[in-house]
Amino acid sequence: MIDFVLTLVFSIVMLLFMVFPAMKITEWLNKKFSLPKKWYNGLTFLLTVFLSLLVGIFLRFA
C-alpha cells in the first residue's frame, strides 16, 4: 500500500513538468493523423497523466 501511495505522490508532483512533453507528442500526432479538437485536448490530458505516472513509478522503484 505504501508503494502505491508514494508512486501517486511522486506522480502528482510530476504533473506540472509533463504537460510540455505531452503537448509536443500530441502536436506531433496531430501532424501525422489530423486529430479533431476534442481528441486533441483529451489526448493531451491522458498523455500528461500517463507520463507523470511513468516518471512516478520510475522514481519510486529505480
C-alpha positions as CSV (number, residue, x, y, z in Angstrom):
1,M,0.0,0.0,0.0
2,I,2.8,2.4,0.8
3,D,4.4,1.8,-2.6
4,F,1.1,2.8,-4.3
5,V,0.8,6.0,-2.2
6,L,4.4,7.0,-2.8
7,T,4.0,6.4,-6.5
8,L,1.0,8.7,-6.6
9,V,2.8,11.4,-4.6
10,F,5.7,11.4,-7.0
11,S,3.3,11.4,-9.9
12,I,1.3,14.4,-8.7
13,V,4.5,16.4,-8.4
14,M,5.4,15.5,-12.0
15,L,2.1,16.5,-13.5
16,L,3.3,20.1,-14.0
17,F,6.5,19.0,-15.7
18,M,4.9,16.5,-18.0
19,V,2.5,19.0,-19.7
20,F,5.0,20.3,-22.2
21,P,6.2,16.8,-23.4
22,A,2.5,15.7,-23.7
23,M,1.7,18.8,-25.7
24,K,4.6,18.1,-28.1
25,I,3.7,14.4,-28.5
26,T,0.1,15.4,-29.2
27,E,1.2,18.1,-31.7
28,W,3.3,15.5,-33.5
29,L,0.4,13.0,-33.6
30,N,-1.9,15.8,-34.9
31,K,0.5,16.5,-37.8
32,K,0.6,12.8,-38.6
33,F,-3.1,11.9,-38.3
34,S,-5.0,15.3,-38.1
35,L,-7.0,14.7,-34.9
36,P,-10.2,16.5,-34.1
37,K,-10.0,19.3,-31.5
38,K,-12.0,17.2,-28.9
39,W,-9.5,14.3,-29.2
40,Y,-6.5,16.7,-29.2
41,N,-7.4,18.1,-25.7
42,G,-8.3,14.7,-24.3
43,L,-5.2,13.1,-25.7
44,T,-3.0,15.8,-24.2
45,F,-4.6,15.2,-20.8
46,L,-4.2,11.4,-21.0
47,L,-0.6,11.7,-22.1
48,T,0.1,14.1,-19.2
49,V,-1.3,11.7,-16.7
50,F,0.4,8.7,-18.3
51,L,3.8,10.3,-18.5
52,S,3.6,11.5,-14.9
53,L,2.7,8.0,-13.7
54,L,5.6,6.6,-15.6
55,V,8.0,9.0,-14.0
56,G,6.5,8.4,-10.6
57,I,6.9,4.7,-11.0
58,F,10.5,5.2,-12.1
59,L,11.2,7.5,-9.1
60,R,9.7,5.0,-6.7
61,F,11.3,1.8,-7.9
62,A,14.5,2.8,-9.5
